[in-house]
């Protein structure tokens, strides 16, 4: 088996006529006559020797580096033609062949193509120039080959002149699918597009994104690299470096470029996967150098060398690491294997390739496989000829079978059969023993419609001239100390996925993930990739997802945003969390505190009601407006305390609509009643006739209360109808949803509060005017204090309410409501309760009469003094009278002339004591 490894790049240099080109017939590598001749182009040698003389002459040189795998393809073509001739496929018509060696050189391939274009049966092999080749009969009807895409591109352009069909079993460059540039080109393998996509898919699924690429600097290598670059980008795979090696081994810079490529591989420590688009002899040189440098990587092999036995048997090949490759799907080639077993019986007269192979076996027969290449390379031309003369022919049975690359063999056989089926279509109504029965361009049209049966499957060319067969994913494994090429999976180009035969194969595929080949470490869930200054997107930093963002997969390019209305996420989160619903619940300690305050207020209202009910006929209760007015005021206070309940717990539509309306109407009712009391007190104790007249007109208790409260009812009704409050979800807090009542209209809410404030201000003005009432009954002074408390509370409320958010926003309004309600309640009723309970001696009719009498006496005296002051500014006579009246204490009947405010001067009288007492009783009774 190891002999195969070094037999392929054998170096044959000979001056013998058998190997040199003296005439055009010597140029043919293998041939056989037939009614219809098919051409063949194969790179049986890896390079063409360069001439040593100077100047260089246009002479076709000999070739070197015998390629066993390509030699086997020529044998496969010969075998297929023999199979067809021995079958009934082309009954009565035999196929012949002419196979040429391109030596992997476009120049030599073009020379062969020129001979193909020569006119049939022309003794001089002359290509005629014509404007129309429709009736032209060239030397061949179709061509199989070439081995390399670069050669096929050149040859196909030349053959397109006469539209000679070319069917390649190995040229996979994507550009050859272009039927405008290559109208006569077909192939029995898929385009490199599928191969490069499969490679990118494999790399992506294995978790690799930082790789290197090495390719030959020819058309095939460049096109493969370009196609792979596109596929890699589509799969988020970055190419860390690209190294191009000279296409020809004879290039003086070849070894330098190989050393540089190996040095690059060693230097890039993060690159553990190398994709190689090269010919087999290039890979051989690269791997030998890599083994010397102890390189251990994963190598992704292209179809050119993925199944190359000569590479897999390199000494210490296991040190290179793992080789994963893509090879063309093979079919049944058992008949070809039988053909090889009997190859030693075949004549070699018309097959120079076979003669050379036999010579190589004879020269190096005494060596083991690994020393075979060294043996051939060290042989001089004379030594080789001498050794051949002195050696007997030794045939190594099984050697060729061990070196079979089944994918290429199968595609070569299919190519020959496709041409044969096309010929069959042309020969239905024609005598194909006549070479001019049909022309190549007619065969080309027939070839487009050909269907070949292979393993009970129908395969045919698509519109691009390609056969979309599957790929075998090959894995090089060491078994019993030898490197074996095994099939790990199958890749379906149409569906774009891998197919595994069993779980063991799938496990082998998954094991590839254990090798890391990334520019940066994988970003964990909760992190996101942040591109660095590197031009490659695969080089990045892992940063945490910000708040309210998350990532739930590795290596995400961006973080998903949570739905901010209902979900949230902390920094470095892998998921979103549902926001908690917040509101001022019954169980909240602050809500409990406020409820206790409200409950205490209700208890206080009830207690005051009981006290006033028990002391119904006392002057204090009567002076407070009677029990009915007190009950109304106390009931409104009760409703205000009750309204705070609607500010607590989960908001509902009913609560939102009820709480402000209940509070607003109740407060308006309370202030209205207190306003009536203020008017009554001011009317009772006012000595200003103008003010009294105004107060008498205004003072209408029931209409005043109904009107003032009714206006508030109308405001709230319009509010609830046109811009009703509603439940709103507040998302301003990152991790919570605040359920709150939206007032619907801030304007309506402001109008409601402003109206209450206006009533309170009027009440405050009237109460302020009566602030100097009797000490034992100065209710106006306490009303003034109550209104002041109300104003202070609500003035503070406005900025606090505007700047507060969260679940405690309703608590702010509750606090203000409680402060203002407690302030008015306490200032209105607690002083009276204090008198009723602790100063019962002052809560009698006589005590009230005495207090009012004293206040009335002082008020009357102050009025007289005020009037005298005004009269002093009048005539002197009036002043004399006034002074004498003031000085004579015992004037008759106490008469004295004075002018009342707003009246003309008249005779005045000093009020007697019994008159003052009568006035006091009237005031008490009015109160």
Protein Blocks (a to p, Z undefined) as FASTA:
>chain_A
ZZmmmmmmpccddfbfklpcfbfklmpmbdcddfbdcdddddfbfbdcddfbdcdddddd
ddehiafklmmmmmmmmmmmmmmmmmmklgoiacddddddeklpaklmmmmmmmmmpcgh
iaklpacddfblklpccfbfbdcddfbfklmmmmmmmmmmnopacddfkbccfklmpmkl
mmmbccfbdcfklmmmmmmmmmmmnopabdcddddddfklmmmmmmmmmmmmmnopacfb
acdddfbfklmklmmmmmmmmmmmmmmmmlcbdcddddfklmmmmmmmmmmnopacdddd
dfklmmgmklmmgghklmnopadddddddddfklmmmmmmmmmmpcfklomklmmmmmmm
mmmmmpcfklmmmmmmmpcfklmmmmmmmpccdddehklmmmpcfklmmmmmmmmmmmmm
mmmmmmmmccfkbmklpcfklmmmmmmmpccdeehiacdddfkopacddddddddddeeh
iacdddfbdcdfknopacdfblmlmmmmmmmmmpccdfbdcddehiacdddfbfbfkbcc
dddddehiacfbehiabdcdddfklgccdehiabdcddddddddfklmklmmmmmmmmmm
mmmmmmmmmmmmmmmmgmklmmnnpjklmmmmmmmmmmmmmmmmmmgcjddfklmmmmmm
mmmmmmmmmmmmmmmmmmmmmmmmpcbfklmmmmmmmmcfklmmmmmmmmmmmmmmmmmm
mmccdddddfkbmkbccddddehiamlmmmmmmmmmmmmmmmmmmmmmmmmgcfklcfkl
mmmmmmmmmmmmmmmmmmmmmmggcjklmmmmmmmmmmmmmmmmmmmmmmmmmmmmmmmm
lmcfklmmmmmmmmmmmmmmmmmmmmmmmmmmmcfklmmmmmmmmmmmmbghhiacddde
hiacdddddddfklmmmmmmmmmmmZZ
